[in-house]
Amino acid sequence: MNLEDLESFITVIRDKSISNAARSLFISQPTLSARIHRLENELQFKLIERSNRGIQLTKEGMYFLPYATRFLASINNVNTVLEQDEQQGRKQTFQQVVDRDNKLIIGIDSWLAPTLGKLILQQLKQYNVNNYRIYSHPSSIIKYLFDLNQFDIMIIYNDEHKEYEFSTPAIEDQEVLLYSSERSDMQSDFYRNLDQLKKLPCIIFDNPVLVEHSKFTDEFMEVLDISEFQLVDNFDVFIQMVELDLGYTIMPISSILHLLPMFDNHVMKVSYQFSDVELSSHFVQMVHNKNKLDLFPSEHLVQNIYQSYLDIQRKR
């Protein structure tokens, strides 16, 4: 995807016209139009429409715009770091950012990070591992980067059952229904409770929404015949909506395991019930590679994190 095309698209929306955007970018209108068409052809959907009211975003364009903006901002941030002037006194900071040879690099799925993050840090502390970096991304990105030797350890959802040379056994996940504890009409019957909750929207948490964990969300929405939903891409907002009885949700227990004590002790006004719905199995898996085994006890770290997670899960 061409960065100039993305910038041109964003500039057209900002300036609200092709002519104004062309002047801002110091290019001709035909050149700008060609860039927009090229981007639309690559994406295979229309981004903008021209009308008497000027430039209007299509529905697809409205969804695409924040991600295009975020992507360009990320590229600009990378350029800012890489172009640091040594006289600014940031050379040492830059070296710490880019130096990976002597660091243990860990990737963890963004849904698993809140639950497993503390377990990882406890093990790193126990083994006196001080040079490390932890990245939180969707499993698809982590797996891709792991295959490119960019991670030494990864903790992911491995629903595809891909085999890795050095990995723990896969841990089968379980779905949990979350709803506001302010509700007094809930019973032990899962489906009866769900019928009550369906008067509210189902809250779908994902970032990007409808993408990285869509296999899970698509399945339970189809099986449970859920038609009304609210999309949220921030976990804190997601939980707050449940607390305020603005909706309900179903999540893998691995993603909210760290919150269950607060639910049980009424620190957070959220109740939960284990799902009776038969959905496809989802699996959590921890993997390490042979890199840096002379520097870090990667195998022991992974095994201990795995065992600690199993212990917490069994208590539930």
C-alpha positions in Angstrom: 0.0 0.0 0.0 1.4 3.3 -1.1 2.0 5.9 1.7 1.4 8.8 -0.7 -2.0 7.3 -1.6 -2.9 7.0 2.1 -1.8 10.6 2.8 -3.7 11.8 -0.2 -6.9 10.1 1.0 -6.6 11.6 4.5 -5.8 15.1 3.1 -8.9 15.0 0.9 -11.1 14.2 3.9 -9.3 16.9 6.0 -9.6 19.6 3.3 -13.1 18.4 2.2 -12.4 18.8 -1.5 -10.1 17.5 -4.2 -8.9 20.9 -5.3 -8.0 22.1 -1.8 -6.2 18.8 -1.1 -4.3 19.0 -4.3 -3.1 22.5 -3.4 -2.1 21.3 0.1 -0.1 18.4 -1.4 1.4 20.6 -4.2 0.1 18.2 -6.9 -2.4 18.4 -9.7 -6.0 17.4 -9.3 -5.7 14.5 -11.8 -2.7 13.2 -9.9 -4.6 13.3 -6.7 -7.6 11.6 -8.2 -5.4 8.9 -9.6 -3.9 8.2 -6.2 -7.4 7.9 -4.6 -8.5 5.5 -7.4 -5.4 3.4 -7.0 -6.0 3.1 -3.3 -9.6 2.1 -3.8 -8.7 -0.4 -6.4 -6.2 -2.0 -4.1 -8.6 -2.1 -1.2 -11.5 -3.2 -3.5 -14.0 -0.8 -2.1 -15.0 2.9 -2.5 -13.6 5.3 0.0 -15.2 8.6 -1.0 -18.1 9.8 -3.1 -18.5 13.2 -4.8 -21.8 15.0 -4.6 -23.3 18.5 -4.6 -22.3 18.7 -0.9 -18.7 18.0 -1.8 -16.6 15.0 -0.7 -18.4 12.4 1.4 -17.0 9.3 3.0 -18.6 6.0 2.1 -19.4 3.6 5.0 -16.3 1.6 4.1 -14.3 4.9 4.1 -15.6 5.8 7.5 -14.4 2.5 8.9 -11.0 2.7 7.1 -10.2 6.3 8.0 -9.1 5.9 11.7 -6.9 2.9 10.7 -5.3 4.8 7.9 -4.6 7.7 10.2 -3.2 5.5 12.9 -1.0 3.7 10.4 0.5 7.0 9.0 1.0 8.2 12.6 2.9 5.1 13.4 5.2 5.5 10.3 5.8 9.1 11.3 6.7 8.0 14.8 9.2 5.5 13.5 10.8 8.1 11.3 11.0 10.5 14.3 12.9 7.9 16.3 15.2 6.8 13.5 16.0 10.4 12.6 17.0 11.4 16.1 19.8 13.9 16.2 22.6 12.6 18.3 23.1 16.1 19.7 19.7 16.0 21.3 21.1 13.7 23.9 18.8 10.8 22.9 21.4 8.5 21.4 21.5 6.2 24.4 17.7 6.0 24.6 17.6 5.2 20.9 20.2 2.4 21.3 18.1 0.9 24.1 15.0 0.9 21.9 16.6 -0.7 18.8 19.1 -3.1 20.6 17.5 -6.6 20.6 20.5 -8.9 20.7 20.9 -8.9 24.5 17.2 -8.7 25.3 14.6 -11.4 25.8 11.8 -10.4 23.4 8.3 -11.7 24.4 5.1 -11.4 22.4 1.7 -11.9 24.0 -1.8 -11.7 22.6 -3.5 -8.5 23.6 -6.5 -10.4 25.1 -4.1 -12.5 27.2 -1.8 -9.8 28.4 -3.9 -8.5 31.3 -4.2 -12.1 32.8 -0.7 -13.4 32.0 1.4 -10.2 32.2 1.9 -10.4 35.9 2.8 -14.1 35.7 5.4 -13.3 33.1 6.9 -10.5 35.2 7.1 -12.7 38.3 9.0 -15.3 36.4 11.4 -12.8 34.9 12.0 -11.4 38.4 12.6 -14.9 39.8 15.2 -15.7 37.2 16.8 -12.3 37.5 16.1 -11.5 33.8 16.4 -7.7 33.6 16.9 -7.2 29.9 13.6 -7.9 28.3 10.8 -6.3 26.3 7.2 -7.4 26.2 5.0 -6.6 23.2 1.2 -7.0 23.1 -0.3 -7.7 19.7 -3.0 -9.9 18.2 -1.9 -13.5 17.9 -1.8 -13.4 14.1 0.9 -10.6 14.2 2.9 -12.3 17.0 2.9 -15.6 15.1 4.1 -13.9 11.9 6.9 -12.1 13.7 7.8 -15.2 15.7 8.3 -17.1 12.4 10.6 -14.2 11.4 12.7 -14.7 14.6 11.5 -11.4 16.1 10.2 -13.0 19.3 12.0 -15.4 21.6 8.8 -16.3 23.5 5.2 -16.0 22.4 1.9 -16.6 24.2 -1.0 -16.8 21.8 -4.3 -18.3 20.8 -3.4 -21.2 18.7 -6.8 -22.3 17.4 -5.3 -23.5 14.1 -3.3 -26.2 16.1 -0.1 -25.2 14.4 2.7 -27.3 15.7 5.9 -25.7 17.2 9.1 -27.4 18.1 9.3 -26.0 21.6 5.9 -25.4 23.1 3.7 -26.2 26.1 0.6 -28.3 25.7 -2.3 -26.3 24.5 -4.7 -25.1 27.2 -8.4 -25.3 26.2 -10.2 -22.1 27.0 -13.8 -21.7 28.3 -16.4 -19.0 27.5 -17.9 -16.8 30.2 -21.1 -14.7 30.1 -20.5 -11.3 31.7 -23.4 -9.0 32.8 -24.0 -6.3 35.4 -24.3 -7.4 39.0 -27.0 -4.8 39.4 -29.4 -7.2 37.7 -31.6 -9.0 40.2 -33.5 -11.1 37.6 -30.6 -13.5 36.8 -30.9 -17.2 37.5 -28.8 -20.3 37.2 -30.2 -21.2 33.8 -27.8 -19.9 31.2 -30.2 -19.7 28.3 -32.9 -18.0 30.3 -30.4 -15.4 31.5 -29.3 -14.9 27.9 -32.9 -14.3 26.8 -33.2 -11.6 29.5 -29.9 -10.0 28.4 -30.7 -9.9 24.7 -32.9 -6.9 25.4 -29.5 -5.1 25.6 -26.8 -4.9 22.9 -24.0 -7.5 23.1 -20.7 -5.7 23.6 -18.0 -6.9 21.2 -14.5 -6.0 22.2 -11.7 -6.2 19.6 -8.9 -4.0 18.3 -9.2 -3.6 15.4 -12.8 -4.3 15.8 -14.3 -7.3 13.9 -10.8 -8.4 12.8 -8.3 -10.1 15.1 -10.7 -12.2 17.3 -13.5 -12.4 14.8 -13.5 -16.2 14.7 -14.6 -16.3 18.3 -17.1 -13.4 18.2 -18.6 -14.4 14.8 -19.2 -17.9 16.1 -21.0 -17.1 19.4 -23.1 -14.4 17.7 -24.2 -16.9 15.1 -24.9 -19.7 17.5 -26.8 -17.6 20.0 -28.6 -15.6 17.2 -27.3 -12.2 18.4 -28.3 -9.4 16.1 -27.8 -6.3 18.2 -24.3 -5.4 19.3 -22.0 -2.5 20.3 -18.4 -2.4 19.1 -15.7 -1.3 21.5 -12.0 -1.2 21.0 -10.9 -0.3 24.5 -11.0 -2.9 27.3 -11.6 -0.5 30.2 -14.6 1.0 28.4 -15.8 -2.5 27.5 -15.9 -3.6 31.2 -17.4 -0.2 32.3 -20.3 -0.7 29.9 -21.0 -4.1 31.4 -20.9 -2.7 34.9 -23.4 0.0 34.0 -25.7 -2.5 32.4 -25.3 -1.0 29.0 -24.8 -4.4 27.5 -23.5 -7.9 28.1 -20.9 -10.1 26.5 -19.3 -13.5 26.2 -15.5 -13.7 26.4 -12.9 -16.5 26.8 -12.1 -16.8 30.5 -8.4 -16.4 29.7 -9.0 -12.7 28.8 -10.7 -11.8 32.1 -9.3 -14.3 34.5 -7.4 -11.6 36.3 -10.7 -9.7 37.0 -12.6 -12.6 38.6 -11.5 -11.9 42.2 -12.8 -8.3 41.8 -16.0 -9.7 40.4 -16.3 -12.1 43.3 -15.6 -9.5 45.9 -17.9 -7.0 44.3 -15.1 -4.5 43.7 -16.4 -4.4 40.2 -20.2 -4.6 39.5 -19.9 -7.5 37.1 -21.3 -11.0 37.5 -20.3 -14.0 35.4 -21.6 -17.4 34.4 -19.8 -20.2 32.6 -21.3 -20.7 29.2 -23.3 -23.8 28.3 -23.0 -23.1 24.6 -21.1 -25.6 22.5 -18.6 -23.5 20.5 -15.4 -24.5 18.7 -12.6 -25.0 21.2 -10.1 -22.2 21.7 -6.6 -22.9 22.9 -3.9 -20.9 24.7 -0.3 -21.9 24.0 3.1 -20.8 25.0 6.1 -21.2 22.7 9.8 -20.5 22.8 12.6 -20.8 20.2 16.2 -21.8 20.4 17.5 -18.2 20.1 19.4 -16.8 23.1 19.1 -20.0 25.2 22.7 -19.3 26.2 21.6 -15.9 27.6 18.1 -16.6 29.0 16.3 -19.6 30.6 13.5 -19.4 28.0 12.4 -23.0 28.4 12.1 -22.7 32.2 10.3 -19.4 32.0 7.7 -20.8 29.6 7.1 -23.9 31.6 6.7 -22.0 34.8 4.3 -19.4 33.3 2.3 -22.3 31.8 2.1 -24.1 35.2 1.2 -20.8 37.0 -1.6 -20.2 34.6 -2.9 -23.8 34.9 -2.9 -23.4 38.7 -5.0 -20.2 38.5 -7.4 -21.7 36.0 -7.9 -24.8 38.1 -9.0 -22.7 41.1 -11.9 -21.5 38.9 
